[in-house]
């Protein structure tokens, strides 16, 4: 008689289930959609490539239909699964839709577009759609967001704030995010819009939080809320003010803040960083300019049959 028992570990016990690896891909905005699309290509790969079931949430955008159509086209070019779904709750009440929830429950990748993070906070956080995103993350679907979709990832997000290099008291406002990543506050378009000051003012006032600033066309890929690796053309900044001296409790509104002893980690592609120990794990030097040149040269080279004889160059 054939046994109907499942596989065992050799000691008569079923093998322990493999732990689910949870992945966030937090993009600083303005990611390349027309060229090599390194960041978006990484998302498609993490979501399962041709077998992926991707859901796009364009709710943050003022042009949600156009944003949805754009990303559908981009993901098709990058050879994602054939049926990219759109979930767009235009109001908080609409985020209770069983159809929206079921669509996210079946996804292997969820992508939130840019726009207004306040719209995402109002229409998604604390709703059945928001709960479905949490479930998708816990079961191993990759959750990605760009610009506003990046800010919403953390427990607290910057919803308003002045730009500039100098940190100033009360120059920004925090709102509730999705809370997929705790102990961290995310800022995007970091170098391009000069947001160093506002992120430093946040961590000076709340030193238990790490500040993570992400450049455009760059992503922080975070595994299991701990290991951060960098993808793309720019850098990811980690600001740590846990041991800094600051006058934040006494400074008047709008005044430049004293922040002495904060640590800044600047992480380009090739860096892996531990958010728990707040330390660099490893770094592999990359030369993206050379890589791009090599790829471009290959693209320009004529196709030569394997049996053909190539004459020596003059």
SULHU-V531908 format. One record per residue. N is the residue number from 0. SS is DSSP state (H for helix, E for strand, - for the rest). PSI is psi in radians with two decimals (* if undefined). BURIAL is b if it has 16 or more other ideal C-beta (glycine too) atoms within 10 Angstrom, else e. Layout:
BEGIN
N_SS_PSI_BURIAL ; N_SS_PSI_BURIAL
END
This chain:
BEGIN
0_-_2.34_e ; 1_-_2.42_e ; 2_-_2.45_e ; 3_-_0.07_e ; 4_-_2.62_e ; 5_-_3.12_e ; 6_-_2.63_e ; 7_E_3.02_e ; 8_-_0.21_e ; 9_-_-0.26_e ; 10_-_0.32_e ; 11_-_0.00_e ; 12_-_2.49_e ; 13_E_2.55_e ; 14_-_2.58_e ; 15_-_2.46_e ; 16_-_2.51_e ; 17_-_2.38_e ; 18_-_2.51_e ; 19_-_2.29_e ; 20_-_2.10_e ; 21_-_2.39_b ; 22_E_2.27_b ; 23_E_2.42_b ; 24_E_1.78_b ; 25_E_2.00_b ; 26_E_2.36_b ; 27_-_0.09_b ; 28_-_2.88_b ; 29_-_0.70_b ; 30_-_2.57_b ; 31_-_2.14_b ; 32_-_-0.18_b ; 33_-_-0.47_e ; 34_-_-2.20_e ; 35_-_-0.42_e ; 36_-_0.89_b ; 37_H_-0.77_b ; 38_H_-0.85_b ; 39_H_-0.58_b ; 40_H_-0.67_b ; 41_H_-0.71_b ; 42_H_-0.84_b ; 43_H_-0.73_b ; 44_H_-0.80_e ; 45_H_-0.55_b ; 46_H_-0.16_b ; 47_-_0.13_b ; 48_H_-2.25_e ; 49_H_-0.34_e ; 50_H_0.07_e ; 51_-_2.67_b ; 52_-_1.66_b ; 53_E_2.40_b ; 54_E_2.23_b ; 55_E_2.27_b ; 56_E_1.78_b ; 57_-_0.33_b ; 58_-_-0.56_b ; 59_-_-0.44_b ; 60_-_2.51_b ; 61_-_-0.24_e ; 62_-_1.13_e ; 63_H_-0.70_b ; 64_H_-0.73_e ; 65_H_-0.72_e ; 66_H_-0.75_b ; 67_H_-0.78_b ; 68_H_-0.69_e ; 69_H_-0.88_b ; 70_H_-0.54_b ; 71_H_-0.76_b ; 72_H_-0.78_e ; 73_H_-0.81_b ; 74_H_-0.56_b ; 75_H_-0.75_e ; 76_H_-0.58_e ; 77_-_0.19_b ; 78_-_0.78_e ; 79_-_3.08_b ; 80_-_2.72_b ; 81_-_-0.23_e ; 82_-_1.32_e ; 83_-_2.15_b ; 84_E_2.68_b ; 85_E_2.26_b ; 86_-_1.96_b ; 87_-_1.62_b ; 88_-_1.85_b ; 89_-_-0.24_e ; 90_-_2.90_e ; 91_-_-0.65_e ; 92_H_-0.66_e ; 93_H_-0.38_e ; 94_H_0.02_b ; 95_H_0.04_e ; 96_-_2.12_e ; 97_H_-0.57_e ; 98_H_-0.77_e ; 99_H_-0.79_b ; 100_H_-0.78_b ; 101_H_-0.65_e ; 102_H_-0.77_b ; 103_H_-0.62_b ; 104_H_-0.39_e ; 105_-_-0.04_e ; 106_-_2.61_b ; 107_-_-0.19_b ; 108_E_2.36_b ; 109_E_2.28_b ; 110_E_2.13_b ; 111_E_2.22_b ; 112_-_3.08_b ; 113_-_3.09_b ; 114_-_-2.19_b ; 115_-_2.05_b ; 116_H_-0.42_b ; 117_H_-0.61_b ; 118_H_-0.69_b ; 119_H_-0.76_b ; 120_H_-0.73_b ; 121_H_-0.69_b ; 122_H_-0.21_b ; 123_-_-0.79_b ; 124_-_2.25_b ; 125_-_0.29_e ; 126_-_2.97_b ; 127_H_-0.59_b ; 128_H_-0.76_b ; 129_H_-0.72_b ; 130_H_-0.65_e ; 131_H_-0.63_b ; 132_H_-0.73_b ; 133_H_-0.77_e ; 134_H_-0.75_e ; 135_H_-0.74_b ; 136_H_-0.78_b ; 137_H_-0.52_e ; 138_-_0.01_e ; 139_-_0.01_e ; 140_-_2.48_b ; 141_E_2.33_b ; 142_E_2.12_b ; 143_E_2.67_b ; 144_E_2.56_b ; 145_E_2.43_b ; 146_-_-1.97_b ; 147_H_-0.65_b ; 148_H_-0.34_b ; 149_H_-0.80_b ; 150_H_-0.62_b ; 151_-_-0.24_b ; 152_-_-0.64_b ; 153_E_2.94_b ; 154_-_-0.67_b ; 155_E_2.41_b ; 156_E_2.66_b ; 157_E_2.00_b ; 158_E_-0.45_b ; 159_E_2.68_e ; 160_E_2.61_b ; 161_-_2.72_b ; 162_-_2.77_e ; 163_-_2.96_e ; 164_-_-0.61_e ; 165_-_2.19_e ; 166_-_2.34_b ; 167_E_2.59_b ; 168_-_2.34_b ; 169_-_0.68_b ; 170_-_0.02_b ; 171_E_2.93_b ; 172_E_2.40_e ; 173_E_2.51_b ; 174_E_2.95_b ; 175_E_2.33_e ; 176_-_-2.94_b ; 177_-_-0.49_b ; 178_-_0.42_b ; 179_-_-0.43_b ; 180_E_2.04_b ; 181_-_2.76_e ; 182_-_0.18_e ; 183_E_2.51_b ; 184_E_2.35_b ; 185_E_2.41_b ; 186_E_2.63_b ; 187_E_3.06_b ; 188_-_0.71_b ; 189_-_-1.02_b ; 190_-_-0.74_b ; 191_-_-0.52_e ; 192_-_0.24_b ; 193_-_0.95_e ; 194_-_0.26_b ; 195_H_-0.79_b ; 196_H_-0.78_b ; 197_H_-0.60_b ; 198_H_-0.67_b ; 199_H_-0.63_b ; 200_H_-0.60_b ; 201_H_-0.86_b ; 202_H_-0.43_b ; 203_H_-0.68_b ; 204_H_-0.45_b ; 205_-_1.31_e ; 206_-_-0.17_b ; 207_-_-0.26_e ; 208_-_2.47_b ; 209_E_2.43_b ; 210_E_2.27_b ; 211_E_1.93_b ; 212_E_2.30_b ; 213_E_2.21_b ; 214_-_2.87_b ; 215_-_2.68_b ; 216_-_0.62_b ; 217_E_2.58_b ; 218_E_2.57_b ; 219_E_1.98_b ; 220_E_2.04_b ; 221_E_2.15_b ; 222_E_2.23_e ; 223_-_0.63_e ; 224_-_0.32_b ; 225_-_-1.07_e ; 226_E_2.11_e ; 227_E_2.20_b ; 228_E_2.69_b ; 229_E_2.34_b ; 230_E_2.33_b ; 231_E_-2.92_b ; 232_-_-0.35_b ; 233_-_-2.46_b ; 234_E_2.83_b ; 235_E_2.28_b ; 236_E_2.34_b ; 237_E_2.10_b ; 238_E_2.18_b ; 239_E_1.93_b ; 240_-_0.38_b ; 241_-_-0.52_e ; 242_-_0.24_e ; 243_-_2.68_b ; 244_E_2.30_e ; 245_E_2.69_b ; 246_-_0.39_e ; 247_-_-0.67_b ; 248_-_-0.43_e ; 249_-_-0.31_e ; 250_-_2.45_b ; 251_-_2.81_e ; 252_-_2.25_e ; 253_-_-0.12_e ; 254_-_2.57_e ; 255_E_2.39_e ; 256_-_2.47_b ; 257_-_2.14_e ; 258_E_1.82_b ; 259_E_2.18_e ; 260_-_0.11_e ; 261_-_2.61_b ; 262_E_2.40_e ; 263_E_2.18_e ; 264_E_2.13_b ; 265_E_2.05_e ; 266_E_1.89_b ; 267_E_3.11_b ; 268_-_2.39_b ; 269_-_-0.18_e ; 270_E_2.47_b ; 271_E_2.27_b ; 272_E_2.40_b ; 273_E_1.98_e ; 274_-_-0.38_b ; 275_-_-0.89_e ; 276_-_-0.12_e ; 277_-_1.01_e ; 278_E_2.69_e ; 279_E_2.27_e ; 280_E_-0.86_e ; 281_E_2.86_e ; 282_E_2.22_e ; 283_-_2.04_e ; 284_-_2.28_e ; 285_-_2.64_e ; 286_-_1.40_e ; 287_H_-0.52_e ; 288_H_-0.68_e ; 289_H_-0.73_e ; 290_H_-0.76_e ; 291_H_-0.72_e ; 292_H_-0.70_e ; 293_H_-0.78_e ; 294_H_-0.76_e ; 295_H_-0.69_e ; 296_H_-0.71_e ; 297_H_-0.68_e ; 298_H_-0.58_e ; 299_H_-0.35_e ; 300_-_2.41_e ; 301_-_2.62_e ; 302_-_2.21_e ; 303_-_2.16_e ; 304_-_2.59_e ; 305_-_-0.52_e ; 306_-_-0.07_e ; 307_-_2.64_e ; 308_-_2.19_e ; 309_-_2.09_e ; 310_-_2.63_e ; 311_-_2.59_e ; 312_-_2.66_e ; 313_-_*_e
END
